[in-house]
Structures are given as C-alpha cells and as structure tokens.
C-alpha cells in the first residue's frame, strides 16, 4: 500500500536523524502519509515504521473510511494526544511548518525535539504511479475547461477579467475539479505586465494581451498552466515579446531531461530572453514542481541546486513583463521521464 511505503520511507529518515518518532500535523502531509483529508489531524510515525493517527470527533467516520489501517486516537489536540500514547526521548517536527506554540508543547522537558528540514518535501519530489495519474487527471480537467472557454468565444473584448475567471473556474468545477488549485489569474492590457495580478473589473479591449494562469484540484492534486492570448491586433512589439517567450519556453521544455541541473533548465529559458534584450523583465524563476501543493520542490531558478530525476514534475513558465506595454507568460507542466518529458498541457501556443 502506497501510504505504508511512504511512512516506511519517512521511518528510514528518522533512523538517519536518530529520532524515535515524528509527529506530522501539516494537513497536506497527513494526507500524503495516510490518505486522511480532514482539516484537523496528525500522524505519528516511529523509526520502526509503526504509526498512529489522531483527529477530533467530527471526523470519526471519515478517518475510519480513509485510514482503515491505522489506530486512531480521537482528540481535539492531536499532537499532544499522540505523544501521550508513546514513551520516547526524541520527537521530530517539521521545522518549516510547526508553529512556536506547537513547538513549545513538544519541548516539555521529557522529550527532546528534533527539527526536520524538508524531509517530507524531499520524499515527495519523485511521484509514484498513482500520484502521476492524479496529476494527469487534474491537468486534463483544466485543459478541457480552457479549451471550451476559447471555443465558446468567452475571452473577448467587452468582458471583464473577473467574468472570464469565474467562467473558467465554473467549467473546471463541472468538469470534475474540487476547486481551482489557486486563484485564477486573468491579466489583461497593462495588467498583463503584473505577473500575479489576479482578476479584476478591467474590461478587455482590442489590442490587449491577456495572460490566463489557472489550474484545477482533482483528487487532492493540483494542475498549473498559463496561456497568453491576443485580442485583435496587439501590435508589433507585443508580438515580438510573445515570440521571444515562446522560443524560451520551448527551449526549457527541450532542456527538461533527467540528470540536467535545474539551474541549466532556468538558463535555457533565461538566456534567450536576455539575448533578446528583455532580461530585466523576466522577474521570476523558470519553474517549480507540482503535486499536492501547487508550488513544491523541485524549483528551477538561477539559484537552484540539484538535478532532475525521472518521476519529478516541473512547470516551464518563462515570462516577460514590460510596464506600459504588457506581459506574456506561457506555462506547461511536464513529468520528467527517462526520455522526453511528458507534457500535461496539450494546448495551442499561438497568440
């Protein structure tokens, strides 16, 4: 069972850290380790691979259905309840997610806390077959919704950014999404020069560039993709910007192979944009992993360390954002394989 295998992988890390147990209460990681999707819960994993779960009384039936293989301790304060079930000297906690209040509850004089830095994040980098299938489903829901939005002529002059975002999110939901995987971005005209604009009340006009960044959450897994569209004739400079970003994005896709340094993938995109004279307008990294979080390891940037491995996911999303002119971003999500990457976003890239 995949959850047991994940807990065993965590247990191996605990043995390396010389830690008796770990207590995990970040909801995404509780789900990854057990399958439990409630909003309040924690899981204790010991160095020998044994585990307990805890949640409160609202989820008694749900936890029994979702986690039939673990004994559950019903309590409101899940971490404390789990620690009350064991006698240990050291307990691991997720240093980047545990609050100060939760940390002080661990440091009670009898138990020595051991910080775990990116331990589970690193275990999550390479996706198993079930995770990859969930990512494919999440991507397909978003792709189908966007394609129907375009086919129905819903991105046009006279409509507001907010209307388009709501229309797209509705189509994702009726197509099977639990919700959008993040707040949909529809950035038109001057707003397209703002990478994380959102979606406001601006009305689309002829000559606009419109960047739409969106994704669906399906079975607990996210998708993420971006396309930039032109409303009517966008003019020579905006067409040039689009062409440069497209060249950069295709170069990034070509570079995304196992064994390639993440910084090299970033450089494959960035070098083209710099050579075209727009380097100062590429203001973010080239890509990130995707899974139960919409942004997760690995990350492809100028500062990245490490290399790609088969089973990883990565977005390739270079962009140029010129104030007063507009912006372009094109983004696909790929699965790294032993050969050519599997692109989950088979949408056209014509302006």
BAFIFI-40135 format. One record per residue (C-alpha): residue number from 0; x negated, y, z negated; residue in three letters. Coordinates in nm, 2 decimals, padded with zeros to 4 digits. Example, Ala and Ser with C-alpha at 12.3 -4.5 7.8 and 13.67 -1.06 7.14 Angstrom:
# residues 2
REC   nr       x       y       z  rest
REC    0  -01.23  -00.45  -00.78   ala
REC    1  -01.37  -00.11  -00.71   ser
//
This chain:
# residues 351
REC   nr       x       y       z  rest
REC    0   00.00   00.00   00.00   unk
REC    1  -00.15   00.33   00.10   unk
REC    2  -00.08   00.51  -00.23   unk
REC    3  -00.27   00.24  -00.42   unk
REC    4  -00.55   00.27  -00.18   unk
REC    5  -00.57   00.65  -00.23   unk
REC    6  -00.57   00.60  -00.61   unk
REC    7  -00.85   00.35  -00.58   unk
REC    8  -01.05   00.60  -00.37   unk
REC    9  -00.99   00.86  -00.65   unk
REC   10  -01.09   00.60  -00.91   unk
REC   11  -01.42   00.54  -00.73   unk
REC   12  -01.49   00.92  -00.75   unk
REC   13  -01.41   00.91  -01.12   unk
REC   14  -01.67   00.64  -01.18   unk
REC   15  -01.92   00.86  -01.00   unk
REC   16  -01.83   01.15  -01.22   unk
REC   17  -01.85   00.92  -01.53   unk
REC   18  -01.49   01.03  -01.61   unk
REC   19  -01.24   00.80  -01.79   unk
REC   20  -00.93   00.93  -01.62   unk
REC   21  -00.80   01.22  -01.41   unk
REC   22  -00.47   01.39  -01.46   unk
REC   23  -00.32   01.55  -01.15   unk
REC   24  -00.02   01.78  -01.15   unk
REC   25  -00.05   01.97  -00.83   unk
REC   26   00.27   01.87  -00.66   unk
REC   27   00.11   01.81  -00.32   unk
REC   28  -00.15   01.58  -00.47   unk
REC   29   00.10   01.40  -00.69   unk
REC   30   00.29   01.32  -00.37   unk
REC   31  -00.03   01.22  -00.19   unk
REC   32  -00.12   00.98  -00.47   unk
REC   33   00.22   00.83  -00.55   unk
REC   34   00.49   00.94  -00.30   unk
REC   35   00.68   01.14  -00.56   unk
REC   36   00.83   01.46  -00.42   unk
REC   37   00.99   01.62  -00.73   unk
REC   38   00.89   01.97  -00.84   unk
REC   39   00.77   01.87  -01.19   unk
REC   40   00.54   01.57  -01.22   unk
REC   41   00.19   01.45  -01.30   unk
REC   42  -00.01   01.13  -01.23   unk
REC   43  -00.28   00.98  -01.45   unk
REC   44  -00.54   00.77  -01.26   unk
REC   45  -00.81   00.58  -01.45   unk
REC   46  -01.15   00.49  -01.34   unk
REC   47  -01.05   00.12  -01.32   unk
REC   48  -00.76   00.22  -01.07   unk
REC   49  -00.47   00.19  -01.31   unk
REC   50  -00.21   00.47  -01.30   unk
REC   51   00.09   00.62  -01.48   unk
REC   52   00.33   00.89  -01.36   unk
REC   53   00.54   01.14  -01.55   unk
REC   54   00.83   01.36  -01.47   unk
REC   55   01.13   01.50  -01.65   unk
REC   56   01.48   01.37  -01.68   unk
REC   57   01.61   01.54  -01.37   unk
REC   58   01.41   01.30  -01.16   unk
REC   59   01.47   00.97  -01.34   unk
REC   60   01.65   00.81  -01.04   unk
REC   61   01.43   00.98  -00.78   unk
REC   62   01.10   00.87  -00.93   unk
REC   63   01.23   00.51  -00.97   unk
REC   64   01.31   00.51  -00.60   unk
REC   65   01.00   00.69  -00.47   unk
REC   66   00.74   00.53  -00.71   unk
REC   67   00.86   00.18  -00.79   unk
REC   68   00.51   00.05  -00.85   unk
REC   69   00.41   00.28  -01.15   unk
REC   70   00.54   00.30  -01.50   unk
REC   71   00.70   00.64  -01.56   unk
REC   72   00.69   00.85  -01.88   unk
REC   73   00.99   01.08  -01.89   unk
REC   74   00.89   01.41  -02.05   unk
REC   75   00.90   01.78  -01.97   unk
REC   76   00.53   01.84  -02.04   unk
REC   77   00.40   01.58  -01.81   unk
REC   78   00.02   01.62  -01.86   unk
REC   79   00.04   01.61  -02.23   unk
REC   80   00.28   01.31  -02.22   unk
REC   81   00.04   01.11  -02.00   unk
REC   82  -00.26   01.19  -02.22   unk
REC   83  -00.06   01.07  -02.52   unk
REC   84  -00.04   00.73  -02.35   unk
REC   85  -00.41   00.66  -02.34   unk
REC   86  -00.72   00.68  -02.56   unk
REC   87  -01.00   00.83  -02.36   unk
REC   88  -01.31   01.05  -02.41   unk
REC   89  -01.32   01.24  -02.08   unk
REC   90  -01.04   01.36  -01.85   unk
REC   91  -01.09   01.50  -01.50   unk
REC   92  -00.88   01.80  -01.39   unk
REC   93  -00.86   01.98  -01.06   unk
REC   94  -01.07   02.29  -01.13   unk
REC   95  -00.92   02.49  -00.84   unk
REC   96  -00.56   02.42  -00.93   unk
REC   97  -00.54   02.38  -01.31   unk
REC   98  -00.42   02.69  -01.50   unk
REC   99  -00.60   02.82  -01.80   unk
REC  100  -00.31   02.72  -02.02   unk
REC  101  -00.32   02.36  -01.88   unk
REC  102  -00.70   02.35  -01.93   unk
REC  103  -00.68   02.46  -02.29   unk
REC  104  -00.43   02.18  -02.35   unk
REC  105  -00.69   01.93  -02.23   unk
REC  106  -00.97   02.08  -02.44   unk
REC  107  -00.82   01.96  -02.77   unk
REC  108  -01.14   01.86  -02.94   unk
REC  109  -01.09   01.49  -02.89   unk
REC  110  -01.11   01.49  -02.51   unk
REC  111  -01.39   01.64  -02.30   unk
REC  112  -01.25   01.80  -01.98   unk
REC  113  -01.45   01.73  -01.66   unk
REC  114  -01.39   01.96  -01.37   unk
REC  115  -01.32   01.80  -01.03   unk
REC  116  -01.40   02.03  -00.74   unk
REC  117  -01.23   01.95  -00.41   unk
REC  118  -01.24   01.58  -00.49   unk
REC  119  -00.89   01.50  -00.36   unk
REC  120  -00.92   01.76  -00.08   unk
REC  121  -01.23   01.57   00.04   unk
REC  122  -01.05   01.24   00.02   unk
REC  123  -00.76   01.39   00.23   unk
REC  124  -00.98   01.51   00.52   unk
REC  125  -00.96   01.18   00.72   unk
REC  126  -00.59   01.09   00.77   unk
REC  127  -00.46   00.74   00.77   unk
REC  128  -00.23   00.60   01.04   unk
REC  129   00.10   00.69   00.85   unk
REC  130  -00.02   01.05   00.80   unk
REC  131  -00.11   01.08   01.16   unk
REC  132   00.23   00.96   01.27   unk
REC  133   00.39   01.21   01.04   unk
REC  134   00.18   01.49   01.18   unk
REC  135   00.28   01.39   01.53   unk
REC  136   00.65   01.40   01.43   unk
REC  137   00.61   01.74   01.28   unk
REC  138   00.44   01.87   01.58   unk
REC  139   00.70   01.73   01.82   unk
REC  140   00.98   01.89   01.63   unk
REC  141   00.82   02.23   01.66   unk
REC  142   00.72   02.18   02.02   unk
REC  143   01.07   02.08   02.12   unk
REC  144   01.22   02.38   01.93   unk
REC  145   00.99   02.63   02.10   unk
REC  146   01.04   02.48   02.44   unk
REC  147   01.42   02.51   02.41   unk
REC  148   01.38   02.87   02.29   unk
REC  149   01.19   02.95   02.61   unk
REC  150   01.41   02.75   02.83   unk
REC  151   01.72   02.94   02.70   unk
REC  152   01.56   03.28   02.76   unk
REC  153   01.56   03.37   02.39   unk
REC  154   01.22   03.56   02.40   unk
REC  155   01.32   03.87   02.60   unk
REC  156   01.34   04.25   02.59   unk
REC  157   01.62   04.38   02.37   unk
REC  158   01.58   04.11   02.10   unk
REC  159   01.42   04.17   01.76   unk
REC  160   01.12   03.98   01.62   unk
REC  161   01.34   03.87   01.33   unk
REC  162   01.61   03.73   01.56   unk
REC  163   01.36   03.52   01.76   unk
REC  164   01.20   03.39   01.44   unk
REC  165   01.54   03.29   01.30   unk
REC  166   01.64   03.13   01.62   unk
REC  167   01.32   02.92   01.64   unk
REC  168   01.35   02.82   01.27   unk
REC  169   01.71   02.71   01.33   unk
REC  170   01.61   02.50   01.62   unk
REC  171   01.33   02.33   01.42   unk
REC  172   01.57   02.25   01.14   unk
REC  173   01.84   02.10   01.36   unk
REC  174   01.56   01.91   01.53   unk
REC  175   01.46   01.74   01.21   unk
REC  176   01.24   01.98   01.01   unk
REC  177   01.29   02.00   00.63   unk
REC  178   01.19   02.37   00.67   unk
REC  179   00.93   02.57   00.85   unk
REC  180   00.58   02.48   00.74   unk
REC  181   00.51   02.85   00.68   unk
REC  182   00.68   03.18   00.75   unk
REC  183   00.72   03.22   01.13   unk
REC  184   00.52   03.49   01.29   unk
REC  185   00.67   03.69   01.58   unk
REC  186   00.44   03.98   01.65   unk
REC  187   00.53   04.20   01.95   unk
REC  188   00.37   04.50   02.12   unk
REC  189   00.15   04.69   01.87   unk
REC  190   00.24   04.44   01.60   unk
REC  191   00.06   04.16   01.80   unk
REC  192  -00.27   04.33   01.70   unk
REC  193  -00.20   04.22   01.34   unk
REC  194  -00.29   03.85   01.31   unk
REC  195  -00.04   03.79   01.02   unk
REC  196   00.23   04.04   01.10   unk
REC  197   00.53   03.83   01.01   unk
REC  198   00.86   03.91   01.19   unk
REC  199   01.03   04.24   01.15   unk
REC  200   01.30   04.46   01.31   unk
REC  201   01.10   04.58   01.61   unk
REC  202   01.28   04.53   01.94   unk
REC  203   01.08   04.36   02.22   unk
REC  204   01.01   04.58   02.52   unk
REC  205   00.89   04.53   02.87   unk
REC  206   00.51   04.52   02.88   unk
REC  207   00.48   04.37   02.53   unk
REC  208   00.25   04.09   02.43   unk
REC  209   00.44   03.86   02.19   unk
REC  210   00.25   03.62   01.96   unk
REC  211   00.46   03.35   01.81   unk
REC  212   00.29   03.14   01.54   unk
REC  213   00.51   02.86   01.39   unk
REC  214   00.53   02.51   01.26   unk
REC  215   00.77   02.25   01.11   unk
REC  216   00.75   02.05   00.79   unk
REC  217   00.86   01.69   00.85   unk
REC  218   00.82   01.40   00.60   unk
REC  219   00.60   01.62   00.39   unk
REC  220   00.35   01.70   00.67   unk
REC  221   00.30   02.03   00.85   unk
REC  222   00.25   02.14   01.21   unk
REC  223   00.10   02.47   01.33   unk
REC  224   00.08   02.62   01.67   unk
REC  225   00.07   02.96   01.85   unk
REC  226   00.16   03.09   02.19   unk
REC  227   00.13   03.44   02.32   unk
REC  228   00.39   03.55   02.58   unk
REC  229   00.42   03.85   02.81   unk
REC  230   00.74   04.04   02.85   unk
REC  231   00.74   04.17   03.21   unk
REC  232   00.42   04.32   03.34   unk
REC  233   00.17   04.35   03.05   unk
REC  234  -00.09   04.53   03.24   unk
REC  235  -00.45   04.46   03.35   unk
REC  236  -00.62   04.49   03.01   unk
REC  237  -00.38   04.27   02.82   unk
REC  238  -00.41   04.01   03.10   unk
REC  239  -00.78   04.02   03.06   unk
REC  240  -00.76   03.97   02.69   unk
REC  241  -00.53   03.68   02.74   unk
REC  242  -00.77   03.52   02.99   unk
REC  243  -01.07   03.55   02.75   unk
REC  244  -00.88   03.40   02.46   unk
REC  245  -00.76   03.11   02.69   unk
REC  246  -01.12   03.04   02.80   unk
REC  247  -01.23   03.05   02.44   unk
REC  248  -00.96   02.82   02.32   unk
REC  249  -01.03   02.56   02.60   unk
REC  250  -01.40   02.57   02.51   unk
REC  251  -01.31   02.50   02.14   unk
REC  252  -01.09   02.20   02.25   unk
REC  253  -01.38   02.07   02.45   unk
REC  254  -01.62   02.10   02.16   unk
REC  255  -01.40   01.92   01.91   unk
REC  256  -01.57   01.58   01.91   unk
REC  257  -01.68   01.36   01.62   unk
REC  258  -02.02   01.44   01.50   unk
REC  259  -02.01   01.80   01.61   unk
REC  260  -02.08   02.06   01.34   unk
REC  261  -01.78   02.27   01.25   unk
REC  262  -01.98   02.58   01.30   unk
REC  263  -02.05   02.47   01.65   unk
REC  264  -01.68   02.45   01.73   unk
REC  265  -01.64   02.80   01.60   unk
REC  266  -01.93   02.92   01.81   unk
REC  267  -01.79   02.76   02.12   unk
REC  268  -01.49   02.99   02.10   unk
REC  269  -01.66   03.30   01.94   unk
REC  270  -01.95   03.31   02.19   unk
REC  271  -01.71   03.36   02.48   unk
REC  272  -01.52   03.63   02.31   unk
REC  273  -01.84   03.81   02.21   unk
REC  274  -01.98   03.78   02.56   unk
REC  275  -01.66   03.95   02.70   unk
REC  276  -01.71   04.24   02.47   unk
REC  277  -01.44   04.16   02.21   unk
REC  278  -01.64   04.01   01.93   unk
REC  279  -01.54   04.27   01.67   unk
REC  280  -01.17   04.19   01.75   unk
REC  281  -01.20   03.82   01.66   unk
REC  282  -01.14   03.87   01.29   unk
REC  283  -01.07   03.52   01.16   unk
REC  284  -01.21   03.17   01.18   unk
REC  285  -01.15   02.93   01.47   unk
REC  286  -00.95   02.67   01.29   unk
REC  287  -00.85   02.46   00.99   unk
REC  288  -00.73   02.11   00.91   unk
REC  289  -00.36   02.04   00.86   unk
REC  290  -00.17   01.78   00.66   unk
REC  291   00.04   01.82   00.35   unk
REC  292  -00.09   02.17   00.34   unk
REC  293  -00.08   02.40   00.65   unk
REC  294  -00.43   02.51   00.57   unk
REC  295  -00.67   02.24   00.44   unk
REC  296  -01.01   02.10   00.50   unk
REC  297  -01.20   02.09   00.73   unk
REC  298  -01.25   02.46   00.83   unk
REC  299  -01.43   02.58   01.15   unk
REC  300  -01.59   02.91   01.09   unk
REC  301  -01.93   03.08   01.11   unk
REC  302  -02.00   02.97   00.75   unk
REC  303  -01.88   02.62   00.78   unk
REC  304  -02.09   02.32   00.68   unk
REC  305  -02.04   01.96   00.77   unk
REC  306  -01.92   01.80   01.09   unk
REC  307  -01.61   01.65   01.24   unk
REC  308  -01.51   01.28   01.19   unk
REC  309  -01.25   01.07   01.36   unk
REC  310  -00.92   01.09   01.17   unk
REC  311  -00.96   01.46   01.09   unk
REC  312  -00.72   01.72   01.21   unk
REC  313  -00.82   02.07   01.33   unk
REC  314  -00.65   02.37   01.48   unk
REC  315  -00.82   02.56   01.76   unk
REC  316  -00.69   02.91   01.74   unk
REC  317  -00.92   03.19   01.86   unk
REC  318  -00.77   03.54   01.89   unk
REC  319  -00.84   03.90   02.00   unk
REC  320  -00.66   04.18   01.83   unk
REC  321  -00.71   04.53   01.96   unk
REC  322  -00.53   04.81   01.77   unk
REC  323  -00.32   05.02   02.01   unk
REC  324  -00.34   04.76   02.28   unk
REC  325  -00.21   04.43   02.14   unk
REC  326  -00.33   04.09   02.04   unk
REC  327  -00.35   03.74   02.17   unk
REC  328  -00.38   03.41   01.99   unk
REC  329  -00.35   03.06   02.14   unk
REC  330  -00.35   02.77   01.90   unk
REC  331  -00.33   02.39   01.93   unk
REC  332  -00.36   02.12   01.66   unk
REC  333  -00.58   01.82   01.75   unk
REC  334  -00.65   01.49   01.59   unk
REC  335  -01.02   01.40   01.62   unk
REC  336  -01.07   01.06   01.77   unk
REC  337  -01.38   00.86   01.88   unk
REC  338  -01.34   01.01   02.22   unk
REC  339  -01.14   01.31   02.35   unk
REC  340  -00.93   01.48   02.08   unk
REC  341  -00.55   01.41   02.08   unk
REC  342  -00.37   01.74   02.13   unk
REC  343  -00.04   01.76   01.95   unk
REC  344   00.08   02.07   02.13   unk
REC  345   00.16   02.00   02.50   unk
REC  346   00.30   02.35   02.56   unk
REC  347   00.21   02.56   02.86   unk
REC  348  -00.06   02.83   02.82   unk
REC  349   00.05   03.06   03.10   unk
REC  350   00.10   03.42   03.00   unk
//
